[in-house]
Amino acid sequence: MDRWTETALIFLVALGLSWLGWLVIQRVVLRLISRRSDFWGPLLARTRMAVQLALIIVGLSLAARIAPLTVDQTATLRHVLLLSFIACLTMVARAALQIWVALHLRRFRMDVEDNLLARKHVTQSRILQQVGSMLILAVGISAMLMTIDGVRQYGVSLLASAGAAGLVVGLALQPVLRNLFAGIQLAITQPIRIDDAVIVEGEWGNVEEIGGTYVVIRIWDKRRLIVPLSYFMEQPFQNWTRSDATLIGVVMLYVDYAVSIPDLRAEAERIVRASALWDKDVFALQVTDFRESVTEVRILASARNAGRAFDLRCEIREHLLAYLQRDQPGALPRRRLEVEASPDAKQADAKLADKGILQMPG
């Protein structure tokens, strides 16, 4: 038997043993572990290919020790297997982090009205997951590169000298690092959370997704506004649900000075109390300003969240408009114009009246 045939047989036996090892893990070990934990079953299912590849790498690595290969061939093969094994471990670590976060967030419900605690944990967990996943990937790539002698020597010299090359790399990575640190800071301080109602760049919407370097805002008309993560740590913005989802809706009404404020207040209160959108907390009607031709009236009514507050404001406007048209038409805004005739015009009218052309009043 020649050397290459013997090597091929050894590697085939190693592959067969690796496959048997996978069957043992899948049928025996997994059954024993999955009964006690919800973590290992999903992890093995999600990383099935990576685990199989890792077992094959281990088998081939052991086979390379006894195979009749030259020193250079063995070193090259073992180095390739080492790189592949590090890649498999990186994939498994990222999948384990994702599954752990999913199991942690399973305890919190986002489909309830009072979901402040759930939004807090979801936001914090997802941001830390993004940061952790990036760090795992960076460590994996660094570990792979450090197995190469030339790269390892360059890395050591770069860290020792901290010269111009390091400065150039640092400047090139500045936007990425800024968003990375902004993500960590945002996870700790939490100026925004998932599903928060915010106003960014004049657009109102809800926080739909917080990524590693960006935030997706779902605008009310279903557009998406993509904002860098560092924006929320450097620029002012409005968060309507920072500590509580309850909001006070404001309706501005401009009516004539002939309006009956007590009747208007009674009708507005009746409308608000009859609405299913009102949370039975805040209601007020106040005259806030006198304009040149109208009176400014402000109506306050609270609701459980931003969406219900918007709908409640629209409902109040619709019903009050119908009320004014029906019961107080004189309160609708109008412009008054007083016309006074000049003496010459009066004499002309009198002459026309004498001739019977114009009939004078009175």
Rosetta blueprint (number, residue, H / E / L):
1 M L
2 D L
3 R H
4 W H
5 T H
6 E H
7 T H
8 A H
9 L H
10 I H
11 F H
12 L H
13 V H
14 A H
15 L H
16 G H
17 L H
18 S H
19 W H
20 L H
21 G H
22 W H
23 L H
24 V H
25 I H
26 Q H
27 R H
28 V H
29 V H
30 L H
31 R H
32 L H
33 I H
34 S H
35 R L
36 R L
37 S L
38 D L
39 F L
40 W H
41 G H
42 P H
43 L H
44 L H
45 A H
46 R H
47 T L
48 R H
49 M H
50 A H
51 V H
52 Q H
53 L H
54 A H
55 L H
56 I H
57 I H
58 V H
59 G H
60 L H
61 S H
62 L H
63 A H
64 A H
65 R H
66 I H
67 A L
68 P L
69 L L
70 T L
71 V H
72 D H
73 Q H
74 T H
75 A H
76 T H
77 L H
78 R H
79 H H
80 V H
81 L H
82 L H
83 L H
84 S H
85 F H
86 I H
87 A H
88 C H
89 L H
90 T H
91 M H
92 V H
93 A H
94 R H
95 A H
96 A H
97 L H
98 Q H
99 I H
100 W H
101 V H
102 A H
103 L H
104 H H
105 L H
106 R L
107 R L
108 F L
109 R L
110 M L
111 D L
112 V L
113 E L
114 D L
115 N L
116 L H
117 L H
118 A H
119 R H
120 K H
121 H H
122 V H
123 T H
124 Q H
125 S H
126 R H
127 I H
128 L H
129 Q H
130 Q H
131 V H
132 G H
133 S H
134 M H
135 L H
136 I H
137 L H
138 A H
139 V H
140 G H
141 I H
142 S H
143 A H
144 M H
145 L H
146 M H
147 T L
148 I L
149 D H
150 G H
151 V H
152 R H
153 Q H
154 Y H
155 G H
156 V H
157 S H
158 L H
159 L H
160 A H
161 S H
162 A L
163 G L
164 A H
165 A H
166 G H
167 L H
168 V H
169 V H
170 G H
171 L H
172 A H
173 L L
174 Q H
175 P H
176 V H
177 L H
178 R H
179 N H
180 L H
181 F H
182 A H
183 G H
184 I H
185 Q H
186 L H
187 A H
188 I H
189 T H
190 Q L
191 P L
192 I L
193 R L
194 I L
195 D L
196 D L
197 A E
198 V E
199 I E
200 V E
201 E L
202 G L
203 E E
204 W E
205 G E
206 N E
207 V E
208 E E
209 E E
210 I E
211 G L
212 G L
213 T L
214 Y E
215 V E
216 V E
217 I E
218 R E
219 I E
220 W L
221 D L
222 K L
223 R L
224 R E
225 L E
226 I E
227 V E
228 P E
229 L L
230 S L
231 Y H
232 F H
233 M H
234 E H
235 Q L
236 P L
237 F L
238 Q E
239 N E
240 W L
241 T L
242 R L
243 S L
244 D L
245 A L
246 T L
247 L E
248 I E
249 G E
250 V E
251 V E
252 M E
253 L E
254 Y E
255 V E
256 D L
257 Y L
258 A L
259 V L
260 S L
261 I H
262 P H
263 D H
264 L H
265 R H
266 A H
267 E H
268 A H
269 E H
270 R H
271 I H
272 V H
273 R H
274 A H
275 S L
276 A L
277 L L
278 W L
279 D L
280 K L
281 D L
282 V L
283 F E
284 A E
285 L E
286 Q E
287 V E
288 T E
289 D E
290 F E
291 R L
292 E L
293 S L
294 V L
295 T E
296 E E
297 V E
298 R E
299 I E
300 L E
301 A E
302 S E
303 A E
304 R L
305 N L
306 A H
307 G H
308 R H
309 A H
310 F H
311 D H
312 L H
313 R H
314 C H
315 E H
316 I H
317 R H
318 E H
319 H H
320 L H
321 L H
322 A H
323 Y H
324 L H
325 Q H
326 R H
327 D H
328 Q L
329 P H
330 G H
331 A H
332 L L
333 P L
334 R L
335 R L
336 R L
337 L L
338 E L
339 V L
340 E L
341 A L
342 S L
343 P H
344 D H
345 A H
346 K H
347 Q H
348 A H
349 D H
350 A H
351 K H
352 L H
353 A H
354 D H
355 K L
356 G L
357 I L
358 L L
359 Q L
360 M L
361 P L
362 G L
